[in-house]
Amino acid sequence: MTAARVPGADADEPAAEVGLAPVSPAPAAPVPTRRGNWPSPLRSLAVHNYRLYFFGQFISLTGTWAQMIAQDWLVLQLTDSGIALGIVTALQFLPALLLSLYGGALADRLDKRKLMLATQAGMGLTALALGLLDVGGVVALWHVFALAGLLGVFSALDGPVRQAFVVEMVGPADLPNAVALNSMNFNLGRMIGPVVAGLVITAFGTGWAFLLNAVSSIAVLLGLALMRSAELISSEPVRRRPGQYRAAVRYVRTRADLMLPMLLIFIVGTFGMNFQINIALLAKQVFARDAASFGLLSTMLAVGATLGALVSATRRNRPTPRFLIGAALAFSVAELLAGLMPSFELTAVALVPAGFAMIVLAQSANATVQLGVEPTVRGRVMGLYILCFMGGTPIGAPFVGWIAELFGPRWGMLGGALVCLVATLVVAGYLLRRRNGSDEVAEPAAGAASGSG
C-alpha cells in the first residue's frame, strides 16, 4: 500500500508518522437532502441538517452576544478600567492559543456532532453560573475572570470542530455559501443580542442577560440532536498518532495560498477586531452614554457585518490573494475613520462600513482556507486558523486596553487600525516584490484540493 504524504514532508515520511490516513478509494458521499426552493444566497438552508444548525445557532448566538455586552458592562461597573476590560477579553481568548490545535485534532479523530453537543453544553453551563452569581449579588471581578477563562476553554475546543463540521452538512459545492451564511448568522446575533442586552440590563441588571444566554444554548443543542446522521457527509476518522500537529503545521507552511489568509486574519484579529473593548470605552468614557447606547453601537457594527455576509453569500469561487489584501486594507481604513468620528451618531454610522469590511475579510479568509484543504487534515488546519484568528486576542486586547488607558479611549481603536493598515501594506509590498507573486500564491500546492467553488 502506498502511503499518503503531506505536501512538504520528507519523501520517506509515511502517513502513519504524520497522522494522515492512507489513500484509499473514497466511498460515495451521501447527498444532503434538499426540500423547497430557496434563493441562491440562502441555498444551503435547503439542507435539512444545516437548517437545524442555522436556526439553533441564531438563537444561541443572540444570547452569546447579549452575554458579551453584559460581561463588558459588568466589568466596567466593577472597575471602570480599560485594562480590566482588556484582561477579561484576553482570558476569554487565551485558551485559543493553547487548545485550538487540540480541538482540531479532536475534530479529525471523533464525531464532530457529539463533540459540539459537549462544548455547547459547557458554554451554556458557564453562562448559567455567572448569571446566578450576578443575580445573587455576590459576583466579584475574579468570578468574571475565572468564568471568562472557562468559557474560553469550551470555545477554543468548539471553534475548529464547528468550522470543520460545516462541510459535512452541506458538501463542498455549497461550502462558500454555508460559510457566508454562518457569518451572517453570527452577525444577526451580533445585531440583535446587544439590543436585547441593553434592554435587559437597563430593566433588570446584567445577571439576567447571562441567564438569558444559558437558556438560549438549549436551541443549538436541540438542533444538533435532531439532525439526520445518514445525511451527514462524514470524513474518515484519523487515528491518533505521533506527529499529527507537526504535520498540520508543515502542511500549511508549504502552502502559500493558506499562509496568506492566516497571516492577514492574525494581524486583523489581534489588533483590529477588538470592537468589544473599543465600543464599550467610547460609549461610556467618550460619549457618557448608558448600556443601551453601548448596545446600539454594537448593533450598528453588526448591521454592516450582516450586509457584508449577505454579499459574500453570493460568492461561488475561492477568493484571490488580491481580494484578501484589498479587504484587509478596506477594513483598516474603515476602522480608522470610525475612530475619528466626533459624535456618537457619526460613530454609529461609521461602524456600518467597518462591520461590512470586517466580515467580508473574515468570510473570505475562512473560505480560502476551507476550500484549499484536504479532508483528512481539515480539523487540524481549521484549528490553526482559529489559533490565528483568536489566538492573538490575548496579546491585542490588553494592548488596546493599555493604549486606551494611556492616550485616551479613542486611541484603542485608532491604534489598532493603524497597526492593521501598516502591516497589511507591508504584506502587500512583499507580495508585489516577489516575481509572479500573485500567481504563486493563487496556485495551491500539488496534490491539494483546488478549492474552486
N, C-alpha and C positions, 0 to 999 in steps of 0.2 A: 504494500500500500504506500502510495506517495504521500509524504507529509505536506500539509499546507504551510506556507511561510508568510510571516508578516513582512510587508514591504519594508526594506531596510535592514532586515535581520541578517545574521550571518548565513552564508549559503548552506552550512551544515546544521543549522538550528532547527530541529523538528518541532512540529506543532505541539507535541506533548510538553515541551520545555517552556513554551511561551504562553500556553493557555488558550490556544485556538483549536477548535475542533478540526479533525481531519476532513479533507474534502470527500464528500460522498454525494451520490445523486440526491438532489433535493426533492422531497415529496411534494406533490401538488398542493399548493396552499388553498385553504378554503376561501371562497369569495364572500365578503361581508354581505349579509342580506340587506337589500335596499327596498324601501317602500315609499311611495309618494313621490311627488315632484317638488324638488327644492331648487331655488335659484342657484346659479353657478357658484357665487361666493359662499353659499351655505351648503354645498353639495355633500360634505361629509356628514351632515346631520341626517341624511337619508339612511345611514348605517345605524342599526338598532343599538348596538353596544356603545357606539360613540355618542349617540343622542342621550342615552342614560348618563354617560360620563359628563357630557357638556352641561346638562341642566343641574346635575348634582353638584358639579364644581361651581356653577354660577351661584347657587345658594350659599355654598360653603365659603367661596371667595368673598362674597359680600360681608359675611361675618368676620372673615380674616382681616379685611381692610378696616372694618369697624373697630376690631381689637387693636390694630396697629395705631390708629388715630388715638384711641383711648389710652394705650400704653404710653405714647409720647406725651399726651396731655397730663397723665398721672405723674410722669417723671418731672415735668415742668412744675406741676403743683407742689411736688415734694421738695424740689431743689431750685427751680428757676435757673438751671445751669445748662449751657450748651455742651459742656464737657460731659456731664452726666448723660445727656441725651445721646451723645456720640458713643459713650461706653455701653449703654444698653443695646444700641443698634449693633455695635461690634460683637457683643456677647451673643446676640441672636444669630449673627452670621459667621462667627468664629468656627463653629463645628464644620462648616463647609470646607474649611482649609484641611481639616483632619479626616473627614468622613465621606466626602463626595466620591472619591475613588473607590472606597469600600462599598458604598451604596451602588455604584456602577457595577462592581464585581458581583454583588448580590443579584442585580438585575440580570446579568448574564447567566447566573447559575440557577436561579429559583423562579418560581411562578410570580410574575410581576403583579398580578391582580391581588394575590394573597399578601404580598409584601405591602402593597398600598393600603389594604384594609388595616394592617397593623400600624403603619406610620400615621395614617389619617386618624385612627382612634387615639393614638398617643397625643397628637396635636389637640384634639378635642378635649382630652382629659387635662392637658396643661392649661387651656383656657378656663376650664371649669375651676381648677384650683385657684388661679389668680382672681377670678370673679368672686369666689366665696371669701377669700381673704379681704378683698376690697369692700365688698358689701358688708362684711362683718366689722369693718372699721379697724382692722388690725394690720393692714398692709404696710410694709416698710420698703425702703428702697432696695434692700438686699433681697427681698422676696421677688421684686420685679427683675432684678439682675439674674437671680437663680433660675426663675421660670423662663426668662427670655433665652438663657443658655440651653435649658432643656428643650424648649420649643425648637431651637436651632438644631439640636441633635436629630430630632424627628424630621425636620425639614431637609437637612443635609442628606439623610438616607432616602427620603421620599423623592427629591428632585430628579436624580438620574433615572430612577425607576419609572417615574411618571413620564419623563421625556422619551424613554425607550419604549414605553407601553403604547404610545400613540400609533405607531406604525402597525402594531398588532391588531388594533381596532379597525383601521381604515385601509391598510395596504399601502404600498409605495406610491401608487399613482395619485392618490389623494393626500399624501403626506404634506405637501406645501400648504394645501387648503386647511387641513386639520391643525397644523402648527399656527397658521394665521388666526383661525377661529379660537384656538386656545389663548392667543394674545388678546383677541377681542373680548373673550370671556373674562380673562384676568382684569382687563381694564373696565369692563362693565361693573365688575365687583369693586374696582377702584373708584368708579364714578359714583356708585350708589352707596357703598359702605361708609365713606366719610360723611355723607349727608345723614345717614341713619345714625352714625356715631355722634355727630353734632347734636342731633335732636335728643338722643338718649342721654348723652352726658349732661346737656342743659336741663333736662327734665328730671333725671333720676341719679346721675352720677356715673363715673367711669366704670364702676364694678358691673353694672348691668350690661354694658357693651361687651365685656368679657364673657358673661353668661350667655348673651345672645350668640356669640361665636361658637360656644360649646354646643348649643342646640343646633346651629346651622351645620355642624360637621356630620350630623346624622344623615343629611341629604346625600352627601358623596358616598357614605358607607352603604346606603341603600342602593344607589346607582351601581356601585361595584358588585354588590351581592346579587343583583338581578340580571347581570349580564349573561349572555348565552355563550358558554365556554366553547361550543363546537364552531362558533363563527369567529373566534379569535385566530389570527394568523401568527401562531407562536413560533419563535425560532428555537432551534435545537439547543438545549441547555449545555453550557460549557462546564466541564468538571473542574473542580478546584485543583490547581497545580501550582508549583513554584514559578515565579517569573511572570505572572499574569499582569501585574501592574506595570512592570518594565516593558512588557510587550505593547501595552496600550500607549505608553509614553513614546516608545520608539515608532510606533505606527503613526502617531500624529506628527512627530518630529520630522519624519521623512516626507510629509505631505504638506507642501506649501499652501495648497488650497484649503486645508484645515487650520494651519497655523495662523493665517491672516485674520479670519473671523474671531478666533480665540484671543489673539493679541488685542484687536480692537475692542472686543467686549470686556476684556480685562481692564483696559485703560478707562473706558467709559463707565463700567460698573464700579470701579474703585473710586474714581474722583467725580464723576458727573451725575450719577444716578442716586445721589443722597438727598433727594427731594423730601423724604420723610423727615429729615432733620431741618433742612433749609426752610421749608414751608412753615413748619412749626415756629421756628425762630422769627421769621418775617411776620407771621400773623400776631404773635404775642409781643415781641420786643420792638419791632419797627412800626407796625400799624396799630398796636394796642387793641387788638381785636380778641374776641372770645373763641370758644371751641367751635361754634357753628361757622365762623368765618374761616378758621383753620380747615374745617371740613370742606368749605366751598372752594378754597384754593386747590385742595387735593382733587376735588371733583372736576375742576376746570382742566387740570393736568390730564385726568382720566378721559375727559371728553376728546381731547386731541389724540390721546393714545388709542381710544376706540376707533376714531376715524382712520388713524394710521393702520390699525389692524384690518379694518374693512377693505381699505385699498390693497393691503398686502394679500388679502384672501383671494384676489383675482389672479395672483401670480401662479404660473404653472411651471416655470423653469427655475433652475438654480441661479441665484443672484451672482453677478460677476464681481470680481475684486474692485473694479472701478465704482460700481454701485455701492459697495460696502464703504469704501473710502468717502464717497460723496455723502452718504447717510451720516457717517460719523462727524464730518465737518458741519453738515446742516444742524445736527443736534447741538454741537458745541456753540455755534453762533446763536441758535435759538435760546439756549440756556443763558448765555451771556446777556442777551437782550432782556430776558425775563428778570435777571438780577439787577438790571439798571433802571427798571421802571420806577417812577417816582411816587406812584399812588397804589393803593390796594386794588382799585378797579383795573388799572392798566396792567398790574402784575397778574391779575386773574386772567385777563385777555391774552397776555403774552405766554402764559403757561400752556395754552392750547397748541400752538405750533411746536413748543418744546416737547409736549407729550406725543405729538404726531411723529416728529423726527426720532424720538427715543424708541418708539415701538417699531417703526419701520426698520431701524437699525437692528434692534434685538431680534425681531422675527426673521430678518434676512440672514443674520449670523446663525441663528438656530437652524433654519432650513438648509443653509450651505453645509453645515456640519452633518446634519442628519441624512441628507441626500448623498453625501460623499463617503459614507462609512459602511463597512461590511457588517452583516447581521451578527456574526459571532463575536464581534468586539464592540457593538453599538453601546451596550450598557456602560462599559468602562470609558469609552470615548465621551459619552454624554456626562459621565462623572467628571472627566477632565474639563468639559465645557462648563458645567455648573461650578467647578472649582475656580475657573477663570472669571465667571460671571459674578459669583457671590463671595468667592474666597478673598477678594481684595477689599471687601467692605470693612472687615476688622481693622484694616490699615486706613482706608479712606474716611470712614465715619469719625473716628477720633480726630483725624487730621482736619476735617471740615469743621467739627465742633471747636477745635482749638483755634483755628483761623477766625471763626466767627466770634469767639470769646476775646481774641486778641485785637482784631481790627474792626469788629462790628458784624452784626448778623448778615448783612448783605454779602460780605466777603466770603462767607461759606459757599454761596452759590457762584459768585464771580470767580473765586479762586479755583474751584473745581472745573468750571467751564474753560478757563484759560489753560489749565493743565491738559484737558482733553484736546483743545484746539491745537496747542503746540505739539503734543505727542502725535496726533493724527497727521499733522503736516510733516513731521519727521518721518513717519512710516510711509506716507505718500511720496516724499522725496527719495527715500531709499528705493522704493519700487520703480520710480521713474529712472533712477540712475542705473538700474540693472538692465542690461541689454535684453530686449524681448521680455522684460519682467512681467508684464501683464499676461502674456501668453503662457509663460511658465507657471504662474500662479493659477491661471484658469484651468490648466490641464491637470487632472488627477493623476496620481502615480499609477504605473502599470499594475493591473490586477485589481484595482479598487473600483468600487461602483462609480459609474459616471455621474449619477445623481440627476440626470435630466428628467424634468418633470413632465 
